Amino acid sequence: MNSIELDKYVRETLLAPLEQEEETLPPDKQLALCLMALERIYTSYFLKSDKTGAKYFQKILEALENALAGEGTISGEELDELANWCEGYVDKWESGRFRGWKQYAVEILFPDYISPFTEALEGICRRKNPFEYGDIYQIGVELCELYERDFLNQTEADQQTVAEYVAARHEDVAAVKKMVLDTLKLYRAKKATQKDYFHALDELEKACARYPEDKKRYWELRNGTGAKTPEDMARTRREAERVKSDILFLQQCGELPNAELLERLKAYRKLNILQ
């Protein structure tokens, strides 16, 4: 099965039925469906790839939670702050300043979803207008699809060691990697012992071990074991099933807000859909 056929599987088999069901929900429940999808990418993307951006994204989530609870709207100052954050993200993406997987994740998350959603946030919070939501409930499905089908990093992985691959994604690992290189220079200059250098390598291995999903992804890329059939797209399928479950929950849960929805939102924010 080729890439076009996999794409057709995601669009027609997974997403088309969800779109039909989503359109049957009233406006406040369409907003709740979008919010649940957005909550799931907090840990999956922002805490994984951009902890600084997480604080801005969290403000979007809080504004939507408040809107569903009927607790007022977001301030103009906060809207400007979020708009500037989104604009900066898109500028970096357009200039190719993100590396590898993150560049393509930004392409999915921001121009078509988060940026226009943020621009409409004031209206969404006030009126819960369903025409402003777009297909944002699909955001996690597309992120999983990218992660599972990511042949785009194949060359990058081929040119890197596992430590270099993980260090490119996590600042703490990059700092340990730099320490290893500094220690190697000192060792070659006979200003550090071989034991010092081996200890630094051990520390780097420990740092990489903190991110087992990235180590696993590295070897998948090196071995060319990305998704080739619908059966391989387990994460993508599970996220589509979560959306389907959310729609069923909203169809049955009665009026919003309610305690069950709040608990669901809390649990989703801690969930890493890429694991």
Protein Blocks (a to p, Z undefined) as FASTA:
>chain_A
ZZklmmmmmmmmmmmmmmmmmmmpcfklmmmmmmmmmmmmmmmmmmmmommlmmmmmmmm
mmmmmmmnonacadfklmmmmmmmmmmmmmmmmnopaghjlmmmmmmmmmmmmmmmmmmm
mmmmmnopaklnmmmlmmmmmmmmmmmmmmklmmmmmmpcfklmmmmmomklmmmmmmmm
mmmmmmmnopacfklmmmmmmmmmmmmmmmmmlmmmmmmmmnopacfbfklmmmlmmmmm
mmmmmmmmmmmnopaddfklmmmmmmmmmpcfkZZ
